[in-house]
Amino acid sequence: MDFDKLKNTIICGKNEDVMPTIATDSIDCVITDPPYGWSFMGKGWDYKVPSVAQFAEILRVLKPGGTMLCFAGSRTQHRMAVNVEDAGFILKDCIMWLYGSGFPKATDISKQIDKQDAVKKRRQRQLRFTEWMRGTGLSASQCGIIMGTESEAGHYFTSGEQPHIATKQYFDKLRPYIKCDVPEWVEQMIAERTVESENFKKREVVGRQENAMSGWSMDGETKFEDRDITAPATPEALLWNGWKSHGLKPAYEPILVAMKCNDGSYANNALVHGVSGLNIDAGRIPAKDGVPKFTKRREDSQSCYADGLGGSNRTGEIDTETGRFPANVILDEQAAAMLDEQSGESVSTDRVRENQLDNHKFFTEGEHKKGVDSFGFNDKGGASRFFYCAKASKSERNEGCEGLEVKQKYAKNGQGGS
């Protein structure tokens, strides 16, 4: 594949088909947001994290010293990291992207207790439906292909745990492939998929929640609805009121920072392959412009290690005008605002800070006796200014894409995928 002719080009295809056509040691950097292994929306492609072999193929096409930034999920980042490392990458760090826009999703234990009176009847209906599905001439794998969600299809055929009655939306997709008549009782089950709990009907409405997240549509869009806030109806439910499952509000995504082994030193790798490390200065968080800031050494220094060597009488100025060193934490607008609200405004002046260190013994017999004058950044604001990285503005997001043809958002294939 000739990359000189592919500048600003989007290549559509599966990784396993496209990657082998890319030359070894030809890519400077890889940024990827792969499946997290959550089976999100029942999609088969999100069933597991990428394999060691897939990451090894990324390693092959990366130049020596090349960097990979790999997004991961909070629950499965360990599996992602193990596969990345087993493929031959060196894990250098993990950036934490904190955001305030995540939606909490957890099971209400109190409500589940109030619904226990309907569990047995509900399960009997579900097992009757799955038994009928096993006689339709279809298999779970066939249904998964037709519906575009392999993991959900398994629930329609099981005789064990978590049997489900198909939704009307999914069942209508299956109708043309069912090799028998659909009984009226099945149609009724599809229309009324559950058995209502008599206890749950008795819960007193004490409030109303507007625009509550109710789930996702088949195309991945978030759905919202208004719903009643109810009080427990039984003593057992009252005892567990407020308890929920472990679905904490999502507020961060880890980004694995990995690199391909250098060809020699960082310096040699930069000269030979044109890639090396990270452009730290380009990623610095800006401080106030136009104010020179320096750190000065004024006294003799002596190494803190055992031999006492390594001290220097040199004096000089270190220009920190380029901004603060980038951290391994990134905040979005909501998280930045929340942090600033909690921290309040703080001020960093540009006055001299005389940091005189007394004689201290570190580790063994060595001494450290150095006086350092440092200067602040002469800025003020909330704590988020240490971490916040703004998204690209609307005017910049599509820059360079003016000549690209507009495509449909979703292009359905013959198997119901997208």
C-alpha positions as CSV (number, residue, x, y, z in Angstrom):
1,M,0.0,0.0,0.0
2,D,1.5,3.3,-1.1
3,F,1.0,5.8,1.7
4,D,2.3,8.7,-0.4
5,K,-0.9,8.6,-2.4
6,L,-3.1,8.1,0.6
7,K,-2.7,11.3,2.5
8,N,-5.9,12.4,4.3
9,T,-7.6,9.2,3.0
10,I,-10.1,7.0,4.9
11,I,-9.7,3.3,4.2
12,C,-13.0,1.4,4.8
13,G,-12.5,-2.2,5.7
14,K,-11.9,-4.8,8.4
15,N,-8.6,-4.7,10.2
16,E,-7.8,-8.3,9.4
17,D,-8.3,-7.5,5.7
18,V,-6.5,-4.1,5.5
19,M,-3.7,-4.5,7.9
20,P,-1.8,-7.2,6.0
21,T,-1.6,-4.9,3.0
22,I,0.3,-2.3,5.0
23,A,4.1,-2.4,4.9
24,T,6.2,-3.4,8.0
25,D,7.7,-0.5,10.0
26,S,5.7,2.1,8.0
27,I,3.3,3.8,10.5
28,D,4.4,6.6,12.9
29,C,1.6,6.4,15.4
30,V,-1.6,4.4,16.0
31,I,-4.7,5.8,17.9
32,T,-7.4,3.2,18.3
33,D,-10.7,2.9,20.1
34,P,-11.3,-0.9,19.8
35,P,-14.2,-3.0,21.2
36,Y,-14.1,-3.0,25.0
37,G,-15.5,-6.5,25.4
38,W,-18.8,-5.4,27.0
39,S,-21.2,-7.0,24.4
40,F,-22.7,-3.5,24.2
41,M,-26.3,-3.6,22.9
42,G,-25.8,-7.3,22.4
43,K,-23.5,-6.7,19.5
44,G,-21.3,-9.7,18.6
45,W,-18.3,-7.5,17.5
46,D,-18.1,-6.2,21.1
47,Y,-18.0,-9.7,22.6
48,K,-14.3,-9.5,23.5
49,V,-11.2,-7.2,23.4
50,P,-8.9,-7.5,20.4
51,S,-6.6,-10.5,20.4
52,V,-2.9,-10.7,20.9
53,A,-2.6,-11.5,17.2
54,Q,-4.4,-8.3,16.2
55,F,-2.2,-6.2,18.4
56,A,0.8,-8.0,17.0
57,E,-0.2,-6.9,13.5
58,I,-0.4,-3.3,14.8
59,L,3.1,-3.8,16.2
60,R,4.4,-5.0,12.9
61,V,3.3,-2.0,10.9
62,L,4.5,0.6,13.5
63,K,7.9,2.0,13.1
64,P,10.4,1.3,15.8
65,G,9.8,3.7,18.7
66,G,6.2,4.3,17.4
67,T,3.5,5.1,19.9
68,M,0.0,3.5,20.2
69,L,-2.8,5.2,22.2
70,C,-5.4,2.5,22.9
71,F,-8.8,3.4,24.5
72,A,-10.1,0.8,26.9
73,G,-13.1,0.1,29.1
74,S,-13.1,0.6,32.9
75,R,-14.1,-3.0,33.5
76,T,-11.9,-4.7,30.9
77,Q,-8.8,-2.5,30.7
78,H,-6.8,-5.3,32.3
79,R,-7.6,-7.7,29.5
80,M,-6.7,-5.0,26.9
81,A,-3.4,-4.2,28.6
82,V,-2.4,-7.9,28.9
83,N,-3.0,-8.5,25.2
84,V,-1.2,-5.3,24.2
85,E,1.8,-6.3,26.3
86,D,1.8,-10.0,25.2
87,A,1.8,-8.8,21.6
88,G,5.3,-7.2,22.3
89,F,4.4,-3.6,23.1
90,I,6.0,-1.7,26.0
91,L,3.3,-0.2,28.3
92,K,4.5,3.3,29.2
93,D,1.6,4.9,31.0
94,C,-2.2,5.0,31.2
95,I,-4.0,8.3,30.6
96,M,-7.2,8.8,32.5
97,W,-9.9,10.7,30.5
98,L,-12.4,12.0,33.1
99,Y,-15.8,13.2,31.9
100,G,-19.0,14.4,33.5
101,S,-21.5,13.2,30.9
102,G,-21.7,9.5,31.7
103,F,-25.1,8.0,32.6
104,P,-25.4,5.7,35.6
105,K,-27.1,2.4,35.0
106,A,-27.7,0.0,37.9
107,T,-30.4,-2.4,39.0
108,D,-32.6,-1.2,41.9
109,I,-32.5,-4.0,44.5
110,S,-35.5,-2.7,46.4
111,K,-37.6,-2.8,43.2
112,Q,-36.4,-6.2,42.4
113,I,-37.5,-7.5,45.8
114,D,-41.0,-6.0,45.3
115,K,-41.2,-7.8,41.9
116,Q,-40.4,-11.3,43.3
117,D,-44.0,-12.3,43.3
118,A,-44.0,-12.4,39.5
119,V,-40.6,-14.0,38.9
120,K,-41.9,-17.6,38.8
121,K,-44.7,-16.8,36.3
122,R,-42.4,-14.7,34.2
123,R,-39.8,-17.4,33.9
124,Q,-42.5,-20.0,33.0
125,R,-43.6,-17.8,30.1
126,Q,-40.0,-17.2,29.0
127,L,-39.2,-20.9,29.0
128,R,-42.3,-21.7,27.0
129,F,-41.3,-19.2,24.4
130,T,-37.7,-20.5,24.1
131,E,-39.0,-24.1,23.8
132,W,-41.2,-23.0,20.9
133,M,-38.3,-21.2,19.3
134,R,-36.2,-24.3,19.3
135,G,-38.8,-26.0,17.1
136,T,-38.9,-23.2,14.5
137,G,-36.1,-24.7,12.4
138,L,-33.8,-21.8,13.2
139,S,-30.7,-21.9,15.3
140,A,-29.4,-19.2,17.7
141,S,-26.4,-18.4,15.4
142,Q,-28.8,-18.0,12.4
143,C,-31.0,-15.6,14.4
144,G,-28.0,-13.7,15.5
145,I,-27.0,-13.1,11.9
146,I,-30.6,-12.1,10.9
147,M,-31.0,-9.7,13.9
148,G,-27.4,-8.4,13.9
149,T,-26.9,-9.3,17.5
150,E,-25.6,-12.8,18.3
151,S,-25.5,-12.5,22.1
152,E,-29.2,-11.6,22.3
153,A,-30.3,-14.5,20.1
154,G,-28.9,-17.0,22.6
155,H,-31.5,-15.9,25.1
156,Y,-34.3,-16.9,22.8
157,F,-33.2,-20.6,22.7
158,T,-31.9,-21.3,26.1
159,S,-33.5,-23.8,28.6
160,G,-31.3,-22.5,31.4
161,E,-30.4,-19.1,32.7
162,Q,-31.7,-15.8,31.4
163,P,-34.4,-16.9,28.9
164,H,-35.9,-13.9,27.0
165,I,-39.1,-13.3,25.0
166,A,-38.2,-11.6,21.7
167,T,-39.1,-7.9,21.2
168,K,-41.5,-7.2,18.4
169,Q,-38.7,-5.3,16.6
170,Y,-36.5,-8.4,16.6
171,F,-39.3,-10.9,16.0
172,D,-40.5,-9.1,12.9
173,K,-37.0,-9.6,11.5
174,L,-37.2,-13.4,12.2
175,R,-40.7,-13.9,10.8
176,P,-39.7,-14.5,7.1
177,Y,-37.3,-17.3,8.2
178,I,-39.6,-19.2,10.7
179,K,-40.6,-22.5,9.1
180,C,-43.9,-22.9,10.9
181,D,-47.1,-21.0,11.8
182,V,-46.8,-18.6,14.7
183,P,-49.4,-19.5,17.4
184,E,-51.7,-16.8,18.9
185,W,-50.2,-17.3,22.3
186,V,-46.7,-16.5,20.9
187,E,-48.1,-13.3,19.3
188,Q,-49.5,-12.4,22.7
189,M,-46.2,-13.0,24.4
190,I,-44.5,-10.7,21.9
191,A,-47.0,-8.0,22.5
192,E,-46.9,-8.4,26.3
193,R,-43.4,-9.6,27.1
194,T,-43.6,-9.7,30.9
195,V,-45.9,-10.5,33.8
196,E,-46.6,-7.5,36.0
197,S,-46.0,-7.8,39.7
198,E,-48.9,-7.2,42.0
199,N,-46.6,-5.9,44.7
200,F,-45.0,-3.5,42.3
201,K,-48.4,-2.1,41.4
202,K,-48.9,-1.1,45.0
203,R,-45.8,1.1,45.2
204,E,-46.8,4.7,46.0
205,V,-45.8,7.3,43.5
206,V,-43.8,10.0,45.4
207,G,-42.3,12.0,42.6
208,R,-41.5,12.2,38.9
209,Q,-38.2,11.9,37.1
210,E,-38.0,13.7,33.7
211,N,-35.8,12.6,30.8
212,A,-34.5,9.5,32.6
213,M,-32.3,7.3,30.4
214,S,-34.3,4.2,29.5
215,G,-31.8,2.4,27.2
216,W,-30.6,2.4,23.6
217,S,-32.3,2.0,20.3
218,M,-31.0,-0.5,17.7
219,D,-28.9,2.1,16.0
220,G,-27.1,3.0,19.2
221,E,-29.0,6.2,20.0
222,T,-29.8,6.9,23.7
223,K,-33.5,6.8,24.6
224,F,-35.1,8.9,27.4
225,E,-38.4,8.8,29.1
226,D,-40.3,10.3,32.1
227,R,-40.9,7.9,34.9
228,D,-42.5,7.7,38.3
229,I,-40.5,7.7,41.5
230,T,-42.1,5.1,43.8
231,A,-41.7,4.1,47.5
232,P,-41.2,0.4,48.5
233,A,-44.4,-1.6,48.9
234,T,-43.1,-4.4,51.2
235,P,-41.0,-4.4,54.4
236,E,-38.2,-6.4,52.7
237,A,-38.1,-3.8,49.9
238,L,-38.1,-1.0,52.4
239,L,-35.0,-2.5,54.2
240,W,-33.1,-2.5,50.9
241,N,-34.3,0.9,49.7
242,G,-31.4,2.8,48.2
243,W,-29.3,-0.3,47.4
244,K,-28.3,-0.9,43.8
245,S,-26.1,-3.2,41.8
246,H,-22.5,-2.3,41.1
247,G,-23.2,-0.1,38.1
248,L,-21.4,3.1,39.2
249,K,-21.8,6.2,37.1
250,P,-19.2,6.0,34.3
251,A,-16.9,9.0,34.6
252,Y,-13.6,7.9,33.0
253,E,-12.0,6.0,30.2
254,P,-8.4,4.7,30.4
255,I,-6.2,5.3,27.4
256,L,-3.2,2.8,27.3
257,V,0.1,4.5,26.2
258,A,2.2,1.8,24.6
259,M,5.3,1.9,22.3
260,K,7.2,-0.4,20.0
261,C,10.7,-1.0,21.2
262,N,13.3,1.6,20.1
263,D,16.0,0.8,17.6
264,G,18.8,1.7,20.0
265,S,18.5,4.9,21.9
266,Y,15.7,7.5,21.6
267,A,18.2,9.7,19.8
268,N,19.3,7.0,17.3
269,N,15.6,6.1,16.8
270,A,14.7,9.7,16.0
271,L,17.6,10.0,13.4
272,V,17.0,6.6,11.8
273,H,13.2,6.2,11.8
274,G,11.9,9.7,12.2
275,V,9.9,8.9,15.3
276,S,10.8,9.1,19.0
277,G,9.0,9.6,22.2
278,L,6.3,12.2,22.6
279,N,6.2,15.9,21.6
280,I,5.9,17.1,25.2
281,D,6.3,20.8,24.5
282,A,3.5,20.8,21.9
283,G,1.2,19.2,24.5
284,R,1.9,21.5,27.3
285,I,-0.9,23.3,29.1
286,P,-0.5,27.0,28.4
287,A,0.2,29.5,31.1
288,K,-0.2,33.3,30.9
289,D,1.5,34.6,27.9
290,G,4.2,37.3,27.9
291,V,5.5,36.8,31.5
292,P,9.0,35.3,31.7
293,K,9.4,32.7,34.3
294,F,12.8,31.3,35.4
295,T,14.3,28.9,38.0
296,K,17.8,29.8,39.1
297,R,20.5,27.8,40.9
298,R,22.4,30.0,43.3
299,E,24.4,27.7,45.6
300,D,26.7,24.8,45.3
301,S,25.0,21.5,45.2
302,Q,26.2,18.1,46.2
303,S,24.6,14.8,45.1
304,C,22.3,13.0,47.6
305,Y,23.8,9.6,46.7
306,A,26.4,7.7,48.6
307,D,29.5,8.9,46.8
308,G,28.6,12.6,47.2
309,L,29.6,13.2,43.5
310,G,27.5,14.9,40.8
311,G,27.3,18.3,42.3
312,S,27.6,21.3,40.1
313,N,28.4,25.0,40.5
314,R,26.7,25.9,37.3
315,T,24.1,28.6,37.3
316,G,21.5,29.1,34.5
317,E,17.9,29.9,33.7
318,I,15.2,27.4,32.8
319,D,12.5,28.9,30.6
320,T,9.1,27.5,31.6
321,E,7.2,29.9,29.4
322,T,6.0,27.0,27.2
323,G,3.5,26.0,29.8
324,R,2.9,23.2,32.3
325,F,4.1,19.7,31.6
326,P,1.2,17.6,30.3
327,A,-0.3,15.2,32.9
328,N,-1.7,11.7,32.4
329,V,-5.2,13.0,33.3
330,I,-7.5,14.7,30.8
331,L,-10.7,16.5,31.7
332,D,-13.7,17.4,29.5
333,E,-15.7,20.5,30.0
334,Q,-18.1,19.0,32.5
335,A,-15.4,17.4,34.6
336,A,-13.4,20.6,34.5
337,A,-16.3,22.7,35.7
338,M,-17.0,20.2,38.5
339,L,-13.4,20.3,39.7
340,D,-13.3,24.1,39.6
341,E,-16.5,24.3,41.6
342,Q,-15.0,22.1,44.3
343,S,-11.5,23.7,44.4
344,G,-12.5,27.3,44.0
345,E,-10.1,29.9,42.5
346,S,-6.5,29.7,43.3
347,V,-3.7,32.2,42.3
348,S,-0.2,31.4,41.2
349,T,1.9,34.6,41.4
350,D,5.2,35.2,39.6
351,R,7.0,36.2,42.9
352,V,10.3,34.6,43.9
353,R,9.9,31.5,46.0
354,E,13.1,30.9,48.0
355,N,13.3,27.2,48.6
356,Q,16.3,26.9,50.9
357,L,16.9,23.2,51.8
358,D,18.6,22.4,55.0
359,N,21.3,19.7,55.1
360,H,19.5,16.4,54.9
361,K,20.9,12.9,54.7
362,F,19.2,10.9,52.0
363,F,19.5,7.1,51.5
364,T,23.0,6.8,53.0
365,E,25.8,9.2,53.9
366,G,25.3,11.7,51.0
367,E,24.1,15.2,51.6
368,H,21.9,17.5,49.6
369,K,22.5,21.2,50.3
370,K,21.1,23.3,47.4
371,G,19.1,26.5,47.5
372,V,16.6,27.0,44.6
373,D,14.7,30.1,43.8
374,S,11.6,29.3,41.7
375,F,8.9,31.5,40.2
376,G,5.2,30.8,39.8
377,F,3.1,30.8,36.6
378,N,1.4,34.2,37.3
379,D,-2.1,32.8,36.6
380,K,-5.3,32.1,38.5
381,G,-8.3,29.9,38.1
382,G,-9.7,26.5,39.2
383,A,-7.8,23.3,39.6
384,S,-8.8,22.1,36.2
385,R,-6.3,24.4,34.5
386,F,-3.7,21.8,35.4
387,F,-5.4,19.1,33.3
388,Y,-8.1,20.5,31.0
389,C,-7.7,19.9,27.3
390,A,-10.3,21.5,25.1
391,K,-11.9,19.7,22.2
392,A,-11.4,21.0,18.7
393,S,-13.7,23.9,17.9
394,K,-16.5,23.4,15.4
395,S,-14.6,25.4,12.8
396,E,-11.6,23.0,13.1
397,R,-13.3,19.6,13.4
398,N,-13.8,19.2,9.6
399,E,-10.8,21.1,8.5
400,G,-9.2,19.3,5.6
401,C,-12.3,17.2,4.8
402,E,-13.9,19.8,2.5
403,G,-13.5,17.6,-0.6
404,L,-14.7,14.3,0.9
405,E,-18.0,12.8,-0.3
406,V,-20.8,12.8,2.2
407,K,-21.8,9.2,3.1
408,Q,-24.9,7.8,4.8
409,K,-24.6,7.4,8.5
410,Y,-25.5,3.7,8.5
411,A,-25.2,1.3,5.5
412,K,-26.9,-1.9,6.2
413,N,-25.5,-5.1,4.8
414,G,-27.3,-8.2,3.9
415,Q,-26.8,-9.7,7.3
416,G,-28.4,-6.9,9.2
417,G,-25.2,-5.4,10.5
418,S,-23.9,-1.9,9.9
